[in-house]
Amino acid sequence: GLPESAICVQRFDDSRNSAIHITYRTSLRSSSMREPRDPLLKVIFIYYIHNIK
């Protein structure tokens, strides 16, 4: 089977991808409602970008 570390990385990738999808859907929803962009969204993206390295 796969090494334990590979399984952990795969789980991390899955959760990271789902987080991006949720954020993306949220940004789509708020822009379709013509609301100002959620500042929290920027924080999430900045947090994500810093952690991807």
N, CA, C and O atoms as a CHARMM CRD file, in Angstrom:
* protein
*
  212
    1    1 GLY  N      0.82300  -1.21600   0.00000 PROA 1      0.00000
    2    1 GLY  CA     0.00000   0.00000   0.00000 PROA 1      0.00000
    3    1 GLY  C      0.85200   1.25900   0.00000 PROA 1      0.00000
    4    1 GLY  O      2.08100   1.20700  -0.05800 PROA 1      0.00000
    5    2 LEU  N      0.16600   2.38500   0.06600 PROA 2      0.00000
    6    2 LEU  CA     0.87000   3.66700   0.07200 PROA 2      0.00000
    7    2 LEU  C      1.50500   3.92300   1.43500 PROA 2      0.00000
    8    2 LEU  O      0.98400   3.48900   2.46300 PROA 2      0.00000
    9    3 PRO  N      2.63100   4.63000   1.43700 PROA 3      0.00000
   10    3 PRO  CA     3.22000   5.04700   2.72400 PROA 3      0.00000
   11    3 PRO  C      2.26100   5.96400   3.46800 PROA 3      0.00000
   12    3 PRO  O      1.45100   6.66000   2.85700 PROA 3      0.00000
   13    4 GLU  N      2.35900   5.95600   4.77500 PROA 4      0.00000
   14    4 GLU  CA     1.45000   6.76400   5.59700 PROA 4      0.00000
   15    4 GLU  C      1.55100   8.24400   5.23400 PROA 4      0.00000
   16    4 GLU  O      0.54300   8.95000   5.21300 PROA 4      0.00000
   17    5 SER  N      2.76200   8.71200   4.94900 PROA 5      0.00000
   18    5 SER  CA     2.95800  10.13000   4.62700 PROA 5      0.00000
   19    5 SER  C      2.23000  10.50100   3.34300 PROA 5      0.00000
   20    5 SER  O      1.67600  11.59600   3.23700 PROA 5      0.00000
   21    6 ALA  N      2.22500   9.59500   2.36200 PROA 6      0.00000
   22    6 ALA  CA     1.54800   9.86700   1.09500 PROA 6      0.00000
   23    6 ALA  C      0.04700   9.99900   1.31900 PROA 6      0.00000
   24    6 ALA  O     -0.60800  10.84200   0.70600 PROA 6      0.00000
   25    7 ILE  N     -0.49500   9.15700   2.20400 PROA 7      0.00000
   26    7 ILE  CA    -1.92700   9.22000   2.51300 PROA 7      0.00000
   27    7 ILE  C     -2.25900  10.55800   3.16900 PROA 7      0.00000
   28    7 ILE  O     -3.27400  11.17600   2.84800 PROA 7      0.00000
   29    8 CYS  N     -1.40400  11.00300   4.08500 PROA 8      0.00000
   30    8 CYS  CA    -1.62800  12.28400   4.76000 PROA 8      0.00000
   31    8 CYS  C     -1.58900  13.43600   3.76500 PROA 8      0.00000
   32    8 CYS  O     -2.40900  14.35200   3.83200 PROA 8      0.00000
   33    9 VAL  N     -0.63400  13.38800   2.84300 PROA 9      0.00000
   34    9 VAL  CA    -0.51700  14.43800   1.82800 PROA 9      0.00000
   35    9 VAL  C     -1.75800  14.44700   0.95200 PROA 9      0.00000
   36    9 VAL  O     -2.27900  15.50900   0.61200 PROA 9      0.00000
   37   10 GLN  N     -2.23200  13.25500   0.58500 PROA 10     0.00000
   38   10 GLN  CA    -3.41900  13.16900  -0.25900 PROA 10     0.00000
   39   10 GLN  C     -4.62400  13.76700   0.45200 PROA 10     0.00000
   40   10 GLN  O     -5.40700  14.49600  -0.15700 PROA 10     0.00000
   41   11 ARG  N     -4.77800  13.46400   1.73900 PROA 11     0.00000
   42   11 ARG  CA    -5.88500  14.03000   2.51100 PROA 11     0.00000
   43   11 ARG  C     -5.76200  15.54500   2.57100 PROA 11     0.00000
   44   11 ARG  O     -6.75700  16.26100   2.46200 PROA 11     0.00000
   45   12 PHE  N     -4.54100  16.02900   2.74500 PROA 12     0.00000
   46   12 PHE  CA    -4.30600  17.47400   2.81100 PROA 12     0.00000
   47   12 PHE  C     -4.69400  18.11900   1.48700 PROA 12     0.00000
   48   12 PHE  O     -5.33500  19.16900   1.47400 PROA 12     0.00000
   49   13 ASP  N     -4.30700  17.49700   0.36900 PROA 13     0.00000
   50   13 ASP  CA    -4.65700  18.02700  -0.95300 PROA 13     0.00000
   51   13 ASP  C     -6.16500  18.06900  -1.12700 PROA 13     0.00000
   52   13 ASP  O     -6.70000  19.05100  -1.64200 PROA 13     0.00000
   53   14 ASP  N     -6.85800  17.02000  -0.70600 PROA 14     0.00000
   54   14 ASP  CA    -8.31400  16.96400  -0.85400 PROA 14     0.00000
   55   14 ASP  C     -8.98000  18.08700  -0.07400 PROA 14     0.00000
   56   14 ASP  O     -9.85000  18.78100  -0.59900 PROA 14     0.00000
   57   15 SER  N     -8.57400  18.26700   1.17600 PROA 15     0.00000
   58   15 SER  CA    -9.20000  19.29400   2.00600 PROA 15     0.00000
   59   15 SER  C     -8.85800  20.68500   1.47700 PROA 15     0.00000
   60   15 SER  O     -9.68200  21.59800   1.53000 PROA 15     0.00000
   61   16 ARG  N     -7.63800  20.83800   0.96800 PROA 16     0.00000
   62   16 ARG  CA    -7.22400  22.12100   0.41300 PROA 16     0.00000
   63   16 ARG  C     -8.04900  22.44600  -0.83300 PROA 16     0.00000
   64   16 ARG  O     -8.50100  23.57700  -1.01200 PROA 16     0.00000
   65   17 ASN  N     -8.24000  21.44000  -1.68900 PROA 17     0.00000
   66   17 ASN  CA    -9.02300  21.65600  -2.90600 PROA 17     0.00000
   67   17 ASN  C    -10.46700  21.99000  -2.58600 PROA 17     0.00000
   68   17 ASN  O    -11.04000  22.88800  -3.20300 PROA 17     0.00000
   69   18 SER  N    -11.06800  21.28900  -1.63900 PROA 18     0.00000
   70   18 SER  CA   -12.46000  21.56200  -1.28100 PROA 18     0.00000
   71   18 SER  C    -12.58100  22.95500  -0.68200 PROA 18     0.00000
   72   18 SER  O    -13.58400  23.63600  -0.89800 PROA 18     0.00000
   73   19 ALA  N    -11.57100  23.38700   0.06800 PROA 19     0.00000
   74   19 ALA  CA   -11.58700  24.73400   0.63500 PROA 19     0.00000
   75   19 ALA  C    -11.56400  25.77800  -0.47300 PROA 19     0.00000
   76   19 ALA  O    -12.23600  26.80500  -0.38800 PROA 19     0.00000
   77   20 ILE  N    -10.78000  25.50200  -1.51900 PROA 20     0.00000
   78   20 ILE  CA   -10.71900  26.43500  -2.65400 PROA 20     0.00000
   79   20 ILE  C    -12.06800  26.49000  -3.35300 PROA 20     0.00000
   80   20 ILE  O    -12.54500  27.56800  -3.70800 PROA 20     0.00000
   81   21 HSD  N    -12.69000  25.31900  -3.55400 PROA 21     0.00000
   82   21 HSD  CA   -13.98900  25.28400  -4.22400 PROA 21     0.00000
   83   21 HSD  C    -15.03600  26.05200  -3.43100 PROA 21     0.00000
   84   21 HSD  O    -15.83000  26.79500  -4.00700 PROA 21     0.00000
   85   22 ILE  N    -15.04000  25.87900  -2.11700 PROA 22     0.00000
   86   22 ILE  CA   -15.99800  26.58900  -1.26500 PROA 22     0.00000
   87   22 ILE  C    -15.76700  28.09200  -1.37000 PROA 22     0.00000
   88   22 ILE  O    -16.71500  28.86800  -1.49800 PROA 22     0.00000
   89   23 THR  N    -14.50200  28.49400  -1.31500 PROA 23     0.00000
   90   23 THR  CA   -14.17000  29.92100  -1.41000 PROA 23     0.00000
   91   23 THR  C    -14.57400  30.47200  -2.76400 PROA 23     0.00000
   92   23 THR  O    -15.08900  31.58500  -2.87400 PROA 23     0.00000
   93   24 TYR  N    -14.32900  29.66200  -3.80400 PROA 24     0.00000
   94   24 TYR  CA   -14.67300  30.08600  -5.16700 PROA 24     0.00000
   95   24 TYR  C    -16.17600  30.26300  -5.30800 PROA 24     0.00000
   96   24 TYR  O    -16.64500  31.25400  -5.86700 PROA 24     0.00000
   97   25 ARG  N    -16.93400  29.28400  -4.79100 PROA 25     0.00000
   98   25 ARG  CA   -18.40000  29.37900  -4.85900 PROA 25     0.00000
   99   25 ARG  C    -18.89300  30.58500  -4.07600 PROA 25     0.00000
  100   25 ARG  O    -19.80900  31.28100  -4.51400 PROA 25     0.00000
  101   26 THR  N    -18.29200  30.83400  -2.92400 PROA 26     0.00000
  102   26 THR  CA   -18.69200  31.97800  -2.10600 PROA 26     0.00000
  103   26 THR  C    -18.44100  33.28500  -2.83900 PROA 26     0.00000
  104   26 THR  O    -19.27000  34.19400  -2.79800 PROA 26     0.00000
  105   27 SER  N    -17.28900  33.38100  -3.51600 PROA 27     0.00000
  106   27 SER  CA   -16.97100  34.61200  -4.24800 PROA 27     0.00000
  107   27 SER  C    -17.91800  34.78000  -5.43000 PROA 27     0.00000
  108   27 SER  O    -18.32200  35.89700  -5.75100 PROA 27     0.00000
  109   28 LEU  N    -18.27300  33.67000  -6.07900 PROA 28     0.00000
  110   28 LEU  CA   -19.22800  33.74100  -7.18700 PROA 28     0.00000
  111   28 LEU  C    -20.58000  34.22500  -6.68200 PROA 28     0.00000
  112   28 LEU  O    -21.21800  35.08200  -7.29400 PROA 28     0.00000
  113   29 ARG  N    -21.00500  33.66000  -5.55200 PROA 29     0.00000
  114   29 ARG  CA   -22.31500  33.99100  -5.01100 PROA 29     0.00000
  115   29 ARG  C    -22.37300  35.47300  -4.62900 PROA 29     0.00000
  116   29 ARG  O    -23.35400  36.15100  -4.93400 PROA 29     0.00000
  117   30 SER  N    -21.34400  35.97100  -3.97200 PROA 30     0.00000
  118   30 SER  CA   -21.35600  37.35900  -3.52200 PROA 30     0.00000
  119   30 SER  C    -21.25100  38.32100  -4.70600 PROA 30     0.00000
  120   30 SER  O    -21.80500  39.41900  -4.66200 PROA 30     0.00000
  121   31 SER  N    -20.54100  37.91500  -5.77000 PROA 31     0.00000
  122   31 SER  CA   -20.44000  38.80100  -6.92400 PROA 31     0.00000
  123   31 SER  C    -21.74400  38.78600  -7.72000 PROA 31     0.00000
  124   31 SER  O    -22.12100  39.79700  -8.31200 PROA 31     0.00000
  125   32 SER  N    -22.43600  37.64000  -7.73500 PROA 32     0.00000
  126   32 SER  CA   -23.70800  37.57300  -8.45600 PROA 32     0.00000
  127   32 SER  C    -24.78000  38.38700  -7.72500 PROA 32     0.00000
  128   32 SER  O    -25.72500  38.88500  -8.33700 PROA 32     0.00000
  129   33 MET  N    -24.61400  38.51200  -6.40500 PROA 33     0.00000
  130   33 MET  CA   -25.54200  39.32600  -5.62100 PROA 33     0.00000
  131   33 MET  C    -25.10200  40.79100  -5.61200 PROA 33     0.00000
  132   33 MET  O    -25.72000  41.63000  -4.95700 PROA 33     0.00000
  133   34 ARG  N    -24.03200  41.08700  -6.34400 PROA 34     0.00000
  134   34 ARG  CA   -23.50600  42.45200  -6.47400 PROA 34     0.00000
  135   34 ARG  C    -23.16500  43.05800  -5.11700 PROA 34     0.00000
  136   34 ARG  O    -23.37200  44.25000  -4.88700 PROA 34     0.00000
  137   35 GLU  N    -22.64600  42.23300  -4.23500 PROA 35     0.00000
  138   35 GLU  CA   -22.17800  42.74300  -2.95000 PROA 35     0.00000
  139   35 GLU  C    -20.69600  43.06800  -3.07600 PROA 35     0.00000
  140   35 GLU  O    -20.00800  42.51300  -3.93300 PROA 35     0.00000
  141   36 PRO  N    -20.20500  43.96000  -2.23300 PROA 36     0.00000
  142   36 PRO  CA   -18.75700  44.19700  -2.21400 PROA 36     0.00000
  143   36 PRO  C    -18.02400  42.91100  -1.84400 PROA 36     0.00000
  144   36 PRO  O    -18.53100  42.09500  -1.07500 PROA 36     0.00000
  145   37 ARG  N    -16.85500  42.74400  -2.38800 PROA 37     0.00000
  146   37 ARG  CA   -16.09000  41.52000  -2.13100 PROA 37     0.00000
  147   37 ARG  C    -15.81000  41.36400  -0.64100 PROA 37     0.00000
  148   37 ARG  O    -15.41600  42.31100   0.04000 PROA 37     0.00000
  149   38 ASP  N    -16.02300  40.14800  -0.15500 PROA 38     0.00000
  150   38 ASP  CA   -15.84200  39.86100   1.26400 PROA 38     0.00000
  151   38 ASP  C    -14.36200  39.94900   1.63400 PROA 38     0.00000
  152   38 ASP  O    -13.53900  39.24100   1.05300 PROA 38     0.00000
  153   39 PRO  N    -14.01300  40.81000   2.59400 PROA 39     0.00000
  154   39 PRO  CA   -12.60200  40.90600   3.01800 PROA 39     0.00000
  155   39 PRO  C    -12.07700  39.57900   3.54800 PROA 39     0.00000
  156   39 PRO  O    -10.89200  39.27600   3.41300 PROA 39     0.00000
  157   40 LEU  N    -12.95500  38.79200   4.14700 PROA 40     0.00000
  158   40 LEU  CA   -12.55000  37.49700   4.68200 PROA 40     0.00000
  159   40 LEU  C    -12.02800  36.60300   3.55800 PROA 40     0.00000
  160   40 LEU  O    -11.12400  35.79400   3.76400 PROA 40     0.00000
  161   41 LEU  N    -12.60700  36.76100   2.37300 PROA 41     0.00000
  162   41 LEU  CA   -12.18500  35.98900   1.21200 PROA 41     0.00000
  163   41 LEU  C    -10.71500  36.25700   0.90600 PROA 41     0.00000
  164   41 LEU  O     -9.94700  35.33600   0.62700 PROA 41     0.00000
  165   42 LYS  N    -10.33500  37.53700   0.96300 PROA 42     0.00000
  166   42 LYS  CA    -8.93600  37.89600   0.70000 PROA 42     0.00000
  167   42 LYS  C     -8.03000  37.27800   1.74800 PROA 42     0.00000
  168   42 LYS  O     -6.94800  36.78400   1.43000 PROA 42     0.00000
  169   43 VAL  N     -8.46900  37.30500   2.99500 PROA 43     0.00000
  170   43 VAL  CA    -7.67500  36.72400   4.07600 PROA 43     0.00000
  171   43 VAL  C     -7.46600  35.23700   3.83700 PROA 43     0.00000
  172   43 VAL  O     -6.36400  34.71800   4.01600 PROA 43     0.00000
  173   44 ILE  N     -8.53700  34.55500   3.43000 PROA 44     0.00000
  174   44 ILE  CA    -8.45100  33.11600   3.16900 PROA 44     0.00000
  175   44 ILE  C     -7.46200  32.84200   2.04000 PROA 44     0.00000
  176   44 ILE  O     -6.62800  31.94200   2.14300 PROA 44     0.00000
  177   45 PHE  N     -7.55700  33.61800   0.96600 PROA 45     0.00000
  178   45 PHE  CA    -6.66800  33.39900  -0.17100 PROA 45     0.00000
  179   45 PHE  C     -5.21400  33.69700   0.17900 PROA 45     0.00000
  180   45 PHE  O     -4.31400  32.95100  -0.20500 PROA 45     0.00000
  181   46 ILE  N     -4.98500  34.78900   0.90900 PROA 46     0.00000
  182   46 ILE  CA    -3.62500  35.14300   1.32600 PROA 46     0.00000
  183   46 ILE  C     -3.06200  34.04800   2.22800 PROA 46     0.00000
  184   46 ILE  O     -1.91000  33.64100   2.08200 PROA 46     0.00000
  185   47 TYR  N     -3.89000  33.57600   3.16400 PROA 47     0.00000
  186   47 TYR  CA    -3.49200  32.50200   4.07400 PROA 47     0.00000
  187   47 TYR  C     -3.12800  31.25100   3.28100 PROA 47     0.00000
  188   47 TYR  O     -2.12900  30.59000   3.56500 PROA 47     0.00000
  189   48 TYR  N     -3.95800  30.93500   2.27400 PROA 48     0.00000
  190   48 TYR  CA    -3.73100  29.75700   1.44200 PROA 48     0.00000
  191   48 TYR  C     -2.43800  29.88900   0.64300 PROA 48     0.00000
  192   48 TYR  O     -1.65000  28.94600   0.56800 PROA 48     0.00000
  193   49 ILE  N     -2.22300  31.06200   0.04500 PROA 49     0.00000
  194   49 ILE  CA    -1.04300  31.27000  -0.79100 PROA 49     0.00000
  195   49 ILE  C      0.23300  31.13700   0.04000 PROA 49     0.00000
  196   49 ILE  O      1.22000  30.56900  -0.42500 PROA 49     0.00000
  197   50 HSD  N      0.21500  31.65700   1.26600 PROA 50     0.00000
  198   50 HSD  CA     1.40300  31.58100   2.11100 PROA 50     0.00000
  199   50 HSD  C      1.68000  30.14900   2.55700 PROA 50     0.00000
  200   50 HSD  O      2.83500  29.77400   2.76500 PROA 50     0.00000
  201   51 ASN  N      0.62600  29.34700   2.70400 PROA 51     0.00000
  202   51 ASN  CA     0.81000  27.98800   3.21000 PROA 51     0.00000
  203   51 ASN  C      1.12100  26.97900   2.11400 PROA 51     0.00000
  204   51 ASN  O      1.51800  25.85300   2.41400 PROA 51     0.00000
  205   52 ILE  N      0.95100  27.35700   0.85200 PROA 52     0.00000
  206   52 ILE  CA     1.14500  26.40200  -0.23900 PROA 52     0.00000
  207   52 ILE  C      2.62800  26.16600  -0.50400 PROA 52     0.00000
  208   52 ILE  O      2.99700  25.15700  -1.10600 PROA 52     0.00000
  209   53 LYS  N      3.48100  27.08700  -0.05900 PROA 53     0.00000
  210   53 LYS  CA     4.91900  26.97100  -0.32700 PROA 53     0.00000
  211   53 LYS  C      5.55500  25.87300   0.51100 PROA 53     0.00000
  212   53 LYS  O      6.76000  25.63900   0.41100 PROA 53     0.00000
